């Protein structure tokens, strides 16, 4: 059955690869009991040397790092009573905006606020342009008076959460055990190429694509995780089985906190990136490099679409925003189709 599901689900991605809009793509589907199937096509790299994509290639997961790694870490610490989701970040980072302890809005932000992007912080900031010392840049993030704005999806939220986890555990995020097929870079095994970065002067491959993540040392809270398709699928199956988080953590990632956002994840809504066919009990997250992961709790089904759509440049129309829901719809409809129909 899973072979039929992945075959149907991969058709839209295969068409994009054949049309030259995306160099390479891999789709994996898995159920809670570990039944899985994978399809792939295209190239791991077009330049500087062409290379065919294989199942063993590692992808820069970009913002999917937020849910597989940082969100899981924060919720583990909450389950162990090492932090309270509704307490301010200053419990872990007492020096956050330490020169304005009476008035700084950042000092009132809670862990849950940041997990659900329920803050005034901007979506992104070119932190890498302020220097190349990771410790100094972390200090910059902590002491900056961030411009106020409406609540938006913000990398800054997760950079702060990553710093909090480091403070609580006394170790970098890269020390956290994530399982086979998942690790922070740099990756020495075969990896897909992302962008030709004008700032760094080379095609990024096995090094984190996100400029801020690179400048912050490669393993901050918002990006930096790499994974193979099997690594992502095995993690997703373990999550479905309740092996990654306890009951409180499971509830936190499935329960809306701010709009359609749960703790870390996005929950299904009309027009979202996971498609219309999935159940209302589906959560998902995407990554800028062309990655994504979706978990349909009602069906006990997960799928991941991994592409290198930013290779060799992000400034091209890959069609990724239409592709993701098309793949999700095809996966779910094939999964629901009776055997032999």
C-alpha positions in Angstrom: 0.0 0.0 0.0 2.7 2.5 0.9 4.4 2.0 -2.4 1.1 3.1 -4.1 0.8 6.1 -1.8 4.3 7.4 -2.4 4.0 6.8 -6.2 0.9 8.9 -6.4 2.2 11.5 -4.0 5.5 11.9 -5.9 3.9 12.5 -9.3 3.6 16.3 -8.9 7.3 16.6 -7.7 8.5 14.4 -10.5 6.8 16.6 -13.0 8.6 19.7 -11.5 11.9 18.0 -11.7 11.3 16.9 -15.3 10.4 20.5 -16.2 13.7 21.8 -14.7 12.0 23.9 -12.0 13.6 22.0 -9.1 16.9 20.2 -9.5 16.0 17.2 -7.2 13.3 16.0 -4.9 12.5 13.1 -2.6 9.2 12.2 -1.0 8.9 9.8 1.9 5.8 8.5 3.6 5.6 6.5 6.9 3.0 5.2 9.3 3.2 4.9 13.1 4.1 1.2 12.8 7.1 2.1 10.6 5.8 1.1 7.2 7.5 3.5 4.8 8.2 4.1 1.1 10.4 6.6 -0.7 10.6 8.0 -4.3 13.1 10.4 -5.7 14.3 12.0 -8.9 16.8 14.5 -10.2 20.1 16.0 -9.1 21.7 16.6 -5.8 23.8 19.3 -7.5 23.9 21.0 -10.8 27.1 23.0 -10.1 30.0 23.2 -9.7 29.9 19.4 -10.5 26.7 17.6 -11.4 25.7 14.8 -9.1 22.6 12.5 -9.2 20.4 12.5 -6.1 20.3 9.3 -4.0 18.3 8.2 -1.0 21.5 8.6 1.1 21.9 12.3 0.4 21.6 14.7 3.3 19.4 17.8 3.0 19.7 21.1 4.8 16.3 21.0 6.6 16.3 24.8 7.3 13.3 25.8 9.4 12.2 22.2 9.8 15.0 22.3 12.4 12.6 24.4 14.5 10.2 21.5 15.1 12.4 18.4 14.9 15.0 19.9 17.2 14.3 23.1 19.1 10.6 22.6 19.8 11.3 19.0 20.9 14.1 20.2 23.2 12.0 22.9 24.9 9.1 20.5 25.4 11.4 17.8 26.8 12.8 20.4 29.3 9.2 21.4 30.2 8.2 17.8 30.8 11.3 17.4 33.1 10.2 20.6 35.0 13.4 22.4 34.0 11.3 25.2 32.5 7.7 26.4 32.6 6.3 27.2 29.1 4.3 30.1 30.6 7.1 31.7 32.5 9.3 34.3 30.8 12.5 33.5 29.0 14.4 35.4 31.6 14.1 32.4 33.9 16.8 30.9 31.6 18.3 34.1 30.2 18.4 36.6 33.1 20.6 38.9 31.0 18.0 39.3 28.2 17.7 43.1 27.7 19.6 43.5 31.0 20.0 47.3 30.6 16.3 47.9 30.6 14.8 45.4 33.1 11.9 47.6 34.0 10.5 48.3 30.5 12.0 45.9 27.9 9.1 44.0 26.2 11.5 41.1 25.4 11.8 40.4 29.2 8.1 39.6 29.3 8.1 37.0 26.5 7.4 33.5 27.6 8.6 30.2 26.1 5.1 29.5 24.8 4.9 33.0 23.2 8.1 32.2 21.2 7.1 28.7 20.3 3.8 29.9 18.8 5.3 33.1 17.3 3.0 35.2 19.5 5.5 38.0 19.9 6.3 41.5 18.6 9.7 40.3 17.1 10.4 40.8 13.4 10.4 37.9 11.0 14.1 38.0 10.2 17.1 40.3 10.7 20.4 40.2 8.8 22.3 39.3 12.0 25.2 38.0 9.9 26.0 41.5 8.7 26.9 42.7 12.2 29.9 40.4 12.6 31.2 36.9 12.5 31.8 36.0 16.2 29.0 33.6 17.3 29.3 34.6 21.0 29.1 38.3 20.1 26.2 37.8 17.8 24.3 36.0 20.5 25.0 38.9 22.8 23.7 41.2 20.1 20.4 39.3 19.8 19.9 39.4 23.6 20.7 43.1 24.1 19.0 44.5 20.9 15.9 46.5 21.3 13.8 44.8 18.7 11.4 47.0 16.7 7.8 46.3 17.7 5.4 45.0 15.2 2.4 42.6 14.8 2.9 39.0 15.7 4.5 37.2 12.7 6.5 34.0 12.1 9.9 35.0 13.4 13.3 33.4 13.3 14.3 35.6 16.3 11.8 33.7 18.5 13.6 30.5 17.9 17.1 32.0 18.2 16.1 33.1 21.7 14.7 29.6 22.5 17.9 28.0 21.3 19.9 30.3 23.6 17.6 29.4 26.5 18.1 25.6 25.9 21.9 26.2 25.8 21.7 28.0 29.1 19.6 25.4 30.8 21.5 22.4 29.6 25.0 23.9 29.6 25.6 22.5 26.1 25.2 23.4 22.5 22.1 22.3 20.6 24.3 20.0 18.5 24.9 17.8 21.6 21.2 16.8 21.8 20.6 13.2 20.6 18.2 13.3 17.7 18.6 9.8 16.2 20.2 8.3 13.1 19.9 10.4 9.9 19.7 13.7 11.8 22.5 16.0 12.8 23.7 19.6 12.8 26.3 20.4 10.1 28.7 20.5 8.7 27.9 17.2 7.0 30.8 15.2 5.5 28.6 12.5 4.0 27.0 13.2 0.5 24.8 16.3 0.8 22.6 18.1 -1.7 23.7 21.5 -2.8 21.7 24.6 -1.9 22.5 28.1 -3.1 25.5 29.8 -4.6 26.0 32.2 -1.8 27.4 35.6 -2.9 28.4 36.5 0.7 30.4 33.3 1.2 31.5 33.0 -2.4 30.6 29.4 -3.0 27.9 26.9 -3.5 26.7 25.8 -0.1 26.8 22.0 0.4 26.9 20.3 3.7 27.2 23.7 5.4 24.1 25.5 6.6 22.5 27.6 3.9 20.9 30.2 6.3 23.3 33.1 6.7 22.3 33.9 10.3 22.6 30.2 11.3 26.1 30.0 9.8 27.2 33.2 11.5 25.8 32.0 14.9 28.0 28.9 14.7 25.8 26.5 12.7 23.5 25.2 15.4 21.2 28.0 16.6 17.5 27.5 17.4 16.0 28.4 14.1 18.0 26.4 11.5 21.1 24.3 11.0 19.8 20.7 11.1 20.5 18.3 8.3 18.7 15.0 7.6 18.3 12.2 5.2 14.8 11.2 4.1 15.0 8.1 6.3 16.2 10.1 9.3 13.2 12.4 9.0 10.7 9.6 8.5 12.0 7.5 11.4 11.8 10.5 13.6 8.2 11.2 12.4 7.2 7.6 13.0 8.6 7.7 16.5 6.6 11.0 17.2 3.4 9.2 16.0 4.1 6.4 18.4 4.5 8.7 21.3 8.2 8.0 21.7 9.5 11.5 21.1 7.4 13.4 23.5 5.2 12.6 26.5 1.5 13.3 26.7 1.9 16.9 27.7 4.4 17.5 24.9 2.1 15.8 22.4 -0.8 18.0 23.5 1.4 21.1 23.1 2.3 20.5 19.5 -1.3 19.7 18.5 -3.2 22.4 20.4 -3.6 25.8 18.8 -2.0 28.7 20.8 -2.0 31.6 18.4 -4.2 31.4 15.3 -3.3 28.2 13.5 0.0 27.9 15.4 0.6 25.3 18.1 3.8 25.1 20.1 6.3 25.0 17.3 4.1 23.7 14.5 1.4 24.9 12.2 -2.0 23.2 12.3 -4.1 22.5 9.2 -6.2 25.3 7.9 -7.8 26.1 4.5 -5.1 27.0 2.0 -2.1 25.8 4.1 1.0 24.1 2.7 -0.1 20.6 3.7 -3.1 20.5 1.3 -6.8 20.2 1.8 -7.2 16.4 2.0 -5.5 15.9 5.3 -7.4 15.8 8.6 -7.9 18.7 10.9 -5.6 16.9 13.2 -2.6 17.5 10.9 0.5 19.6 11.8 3.3 20.6 9.6 6.3 22.8 9.0 8.3 23.9 6.0 11.9 25.0 5.4 13.2 27.7 3.1 15.6 25.4 1.2 12.5 23.5 0.0 11.9 21.0 2.8 8.8 20.1 4.7 7.3 17.6 7.2 3.6 16.8 7.9 2.0 14.6 10.6 -1.6 13.5 10.2 -2.5 12.2 13.6 -6.0 11.0 12.6 -4.5 8.7 9.9 -1.3 7.8 11.8 0.5 9.0 8.7 3.5 11.3 8.0 5.2 12.5 4.9 8.2 14.6 4.1 9.0 16.4 0.8 12.7 17.3 0.6 14.0 19.4 -2.3 16.9 21.7 -3.2 14.7 24.3 -4.8 17.2 27.1 -3.9 20.0 25.5 -6.0 21.7 27.3 -7.6 19.7 30.4 -6.6 16.7 31.3 -4.5 15.8 33.9 -7.1 13.9 31.5 -9.4 10.3 30.3 -9.6 10.5 26.8 -8.4 6.7 26.6 -7.8 7.3 25.1 -4.3 4.3 26.9 -2.7 1.9 25.1 -5.1 3.9 21.9 -5.1 3.7 21.2 -1.3 -0.1 21.1 -1.1 -0.4 19.2 -4.4 1.9 16.5 -2.9 0.0 16.5 0.4 -3.3 16.0 -1.3 -2.0 13.2 -3.5 -0.5 11.4 -0.6 -3.6 11.5 1.6 -6.0 10.6 -1.2 -3.9 7.6 -2.2 -3.6 6.6 1.4 -7.4 6.7 1.7 -7.9 4.7 -1.5 -9.0 1.0 -0.8 -6.4 -1.6 -1.8 -6.9 -2.7 -5.4 -9.2 0.2 -6.3 
